[in-house]
């Protein structure tokens, strides 16, 4: 489900596509799916996804930021070079 991240699909785009395909998927489930498929990824990825989708937070967490962070966490865990 998340293999597109390894191929260069931006996290924000992939996460939104998954949510559009299944509106019951929330930020917690996105993070759970990511961490299940990439068990070595930092738990900080989980926190980042929740913050990105948190609409109550007044500070904007732009798509570009989640895209960069997820790539960073995947690289750090050794899933991409």
LOSE-562721 format. One record per residue: chain; residue number from 1; residue in three letters; z, x, y of N, C-alpha, C in turn. Coordinates in nm, 2 decimals, padded with zeros to 4 digits. Last residue first. Example, Ala and Ser with C-alpha at 12.3 -4.5 7.8 and 13.67 -1.06 7.14 Angstrom:
2
{atom A 2 SER {00.71 01.28 -00.22} {00.71 01.37 -00.11} {00.79 01.29 00.00}}
{atom A 1 ALA {00.78 01.32 -00.57} {00.78 01.23 -00.45} {00.78 01.32 -00.33}}
//
This chain:
81
{atom A 81 UNK {-00.06 01.76 00.51} {-00.06 01.90 00.56} {-00.07 01.90 00.71}}
{atom A 80 UNK {00.16 01.52 00.36} {00.03 01.56 00.43} {00.05 01.70 00.49}}
{atom A 79 UNK {00.40 01.54 00.23} {00.30 01.44 00.18} {00.16 01.47 00.24}}
{atom A 78 UNK {00.62 01.68 00.31} {00.52 01.75 00.23} {00.41 01.66 00.17}}
{atom A 77 UNK {00.80 01.59 00.49} {00.84 01.57 00.35} {00.73 01.63 00.26}}
{atom A 76 UNK {00.67 01.66 00.73} {00.79 01.72 00.70} {00.84 01.71 00.55}}
{atom A 75 UNK {00.46 01.48 00.71} {00.43 01.62 00.70} {00.56 01.69 00.66}}
{atom A 74 UNK {00.60 01.24 00.74} {00.52 01.26 00.62} {00.49 01.41 00.60}}
{atom A 73 UNK {00.71 01.27 00.99} {00.80 01.26 00.88} {00.72 01.28 00.75}}
{atom A 72 UNK {00.47 01.29 01.15} {00.57 01.40 01.15} {00.65 01.39 01.02}}
{atom A 71 UNK {00.36 01.04 01.10} {00.29 01.15 01.06} {00.38 01.27 01.05}}
{atom A 70 UNK {00.56 00.89 01.23} {00.54 00.87 01.09} {00.46 00.99 01.03}}
{atom A 69 UNK {00.54 00.98 01.50} {00.66 01.00 01.42} {00.64 00.99 01.27}}
{atom A 68 UNK {00.28 00.89 01.57} {00.32 01.04 01.57} {00.44 01.06 01.49}}
{atom A 67 UNK {00.32 00.61 01.55} {00.21 00.68 01.48} {00.24 00.83 01.46}}
{atom A 66 UNK {00.52 00.56 01.73} {00.54 00.54 01.59} {00.44 00.61 01.50}}
{atom A 65 UNK {00.38 00.63 01.97} {00.50 00.70 01.93} {00.53 00.68 01.78}}
{atom A 64 UNK {00.17 00.45 01.98} {00.14 00.60 01.97} {00.26 00.67 01.93}}
{atom A 63 UNK {00.30 00.21 02.02} {00.23 00.24 01.90} {00.21 00.38 01.88}}
{atom A 62 UNK {00.61 00.25 02.21} {00.47 00.23 02.19} {00.41 00.27 02.06}}
{atom A 61 UNK {00.87 00.10 02.28} {00.85 00.19 02.18} {00.70 00.18 02.14}}
{atom A 60 UNK {01.04 00.02 02.58} {00.92 00.01 02.51} {00.90 00.13 02.41}}
{atom A 59 UNK {01.36 -00.11 02.62} {01.27 00.01 02.63} {01.16 -00.01 02.53}}
{atom A 58 UNK {01.49 -00.34 02.54} {01.41 -00.34 02.67} {01.32 -00.22 02.69}}
{atom A 57 UNK {01.49 -00.49 02.23} {01.51 -00.37 02.31} {01.43 -00.36 02.43}}
{atom A 56 UNK {01.40 -00.71 02.10} {01.51 -00.73 02.19} {01.54 -00.60 02.27}}
{atom A 55 UNK {01.20 -00.63 01.92} {01.16 -00.70 02.04} {01.27 -00.72 02.14}}
{atom A 54 UNK {01.16 -00.38 01.71} {01.27 -00.45 01.78} {01.22 -00.50 01.91}}
{atom A 53 UNK {00.97 -00.22 01.60} {00.95 -00.36 01.59} {01.06 -00.44 01.66}}
{atom A 52 UNK {01.07 00.04 01.66} {00.94 00.00 01.70} {00.91 -00.15 01.70}}
{atom A 51 UNK {01.31 00.03 01.52} {01.31 00.04 01.67} {01.18 00.00 01.72}}
{atom A 50 UNK {01.22 00.03 01.25} {01.30 -00.08 01.31} {01.30 -00.08 01.46}}
{atom A 49 UNK {01.09 00.27 01.25} {01.01 00.15 01.23} {01.09 00.03 01.28}}
{atom A 48 UNK {01.30 00.45 01.29} {01.19 00.45 01.38} {01.11 00.32 01.37}}
{atom A 47 UNK {01.46 00.41 01.06} {01.51 00.38 01.19} {01.40 00.37 01.29}}
{atom A 46 UNK {01.28 00.51 00.87} {01.33 00.38 00.86} {01.38 00.33 00.99}}
{atom A 45 UNK {01.26 00.78 00.95} {01.14 00.69 00.95} {01.18 00.55 00.95}}
{atom A 44 UNK {01.50 00.88 00.89} {01.47 00.86 01.03} {01.34 00.77 01.05}}
{atom A 43 UNK {01.50 00.95 00.63} {01.55 00.82 00.66} {01.53 00.78 00.81}}
{atom A 42 UNK {01.20 01.13 00.55} {01.33 01.12 00.61} {01.37 00.98 00.64}}
{atom A 41 UNK {01.05 01.11 00.22} {01.05 01.09 00.37} {01.19 01.08 00.43}}
{atom A 40 UNK {01.06 01.10 -00.05} {01.11 01.22 00.02} {01.11 01.21 00.17}}
{atom A 39 UNK {00.93 00.87 -00.13} {01.08 00.88 -00.14} {01.14 01.00 -00.08}}
{atom A 38 UNK {00.71 00.68 -00.05} {00.73 00.82 -00.01} {00.87 00.85 -00.01}}
{atom A 37 UNK {00.74 00.42 -00.15} {00.61 00.49 -00.18} {00.62 00.64 -00.15}}
{atom A 36 UNK {00.99 00.36 -00.04} {00.96 00.35 -00.19} {00.84 00.43 -00.23}}
{atom A 35 UNK {00.95 00.39 00.23} {01.04 00.48 00.16} {01.03 00.47 00.01}}
{atom A 34 UNK {00.76 00.18 00.28} {00.73 00.32 00.31} {00.82 00.42 00.23}}
{atom A 33 UNK {00.92 -00.04 00.20} {00.79 -00.01 00.13} {00.76 00.14 00.15}}
{atom A 32 UNK {01.12 -00.03 00.39} {01.15 -00.02 00.25} {01.03 00.02 00.17}}
{atom A 31 UNK {00.98 -00.06 00.63} {01.05 00.06 00.61} {01.08 00.08 00.46}}
{atom A 30 UNK {00.89 -00.33 00.58} {00.79 -00.22 00.60} {00.86 -00.08 00.58}}
{atom A 29 UNK {01.14 -00.46 00.57} {01.06 -00.45 00.45} {00.95 -00.34 00.46}}
{atom A 28 UNK {01.22 -00.42 00.84} {01.30 -00.37 00.73} {01.22 -00.36 00.60}}
{atom A 27 UNK {01.02 -00.56 00.98} {01.04 -00.42 00.99} {01.12 -00.36 00.88}}
{atom A 26 UNK {00.88 -00.80 00.74} {00.94 -00.76 00.87} {00.96 -00.61 00.87}}
{atom A 25 UNK {00.67 -01.02 00.59} {00.71 -00.88 00.60} {00.76 -00.84 00.73}}
{atom A 24 UNK {00.57 -01.27 00.62} {00.71 -01.26 00.58} {00.76 -01.11 00.58}}
{atom A 23 UNK {00.29 -01.25 00.66} {00.38 -01.27 00.78} {00.53 -01.26 00.75}}
{atom A 22 UNK {00.07 -01.07 00.53} {00.19 -01.14 00.48} {00.29 -01.14 00.59}}
{atom A 21 UNK {-00.13 -00.98 00.69} {-00.17 -01.03 00.55} {-00.05 -01.11 00.49}}
{atom A 20 UNK {00.01 -00.90 00.91} {-00.09 -01.01 00.92} {-00.12 -01.07 00.79}}
{atom A 19 UNK {00.16 -00.69 00.80} {00.23 -00.80 00.85} {00.13 -00.92 00.87}}
{atom A 18 UNK {-00.05 -00.51 00.74} {00.03 -00.56 00.63} {00.11 -00.69 00.67}}
{atom A 17 UNK {-00.15 -00.46 01.00} {-00.24 -00.52 00.90} {-00.15 -00.58 00.78}}
{atom A 16 UNK {00.08 -00.34 01.11} {00.03 -00.47 01.16} {-00.06 -00.54 01.06}}
{atom A 15 UNK {00.08 -00.10 00.96} {00.19 -00.19 00.95} {00.15 -00.33 01.00}}
{atom A 14 UNK {-00.17 00.01 01.03} {-00.14 -00.02 00.89} {-00.03 -00.12 00.88}}
{atom A 13 UNK {-00.13 00.06 01.31} {-00.24 -00.03 01.26} {-00.21 -00.08 01.12}}
{atom A 12 UNK {00.09 00.23 01.31} {00.10 00.10 01.38} {-00.01 00.00 01.33}}
{atom A 11 UNK {00.00 00.45 01.17} {00.10 00.37 01.11} {00.11 00.23 01.18}}
{atom A 10 UNK {-00.35 00.51 01.14} {-00.23 00.51 01.22} {-00.13 00.41 01.16}}
{atom A 9 UNK {-00.49 00.67 00.86} {-00.47 00.54 00.93} {-00.35 00.55 01.01}}
{atom A 8 UNK {-00.50 00.91 00.72} {-00.52 00.92 00.86} {-00.51 00.78 00.94}}
{atom A 7 UNK {-00.44 00.92 00.46} {-00.58 00.94 00.49} {-00.61 00.93 00.64}}
{atom A 6 UNK {-00.17 00.86 00.45} {-00.21 00.99 00.41} {-00.36 01.02 00.45}}
{atom A 5 UNK {-00.18 00.59 00.52} {-00.12 00.69 00.61} {-00.16 00.83 00.58}}
{atom A 4 UNK {-00.29 00.46 00.30} {-00.38 00.49 00.42} {-00.31 00.58 00.52}}
{atom A 3 UNK {-00.08 00.41 00.13} {-00.17 00.53 00.11} {-00.26 00.56 00.22}}
{atom A 2 UNK {00.08 00.20 00.12} {00.09 00.28 00.24} {00.00 00.41 00.23}}
{atom A 1 UNK {00.00 00.08 -00.12} {00.00 00.00 00.00} {00.00 00.09 00.13}}
//
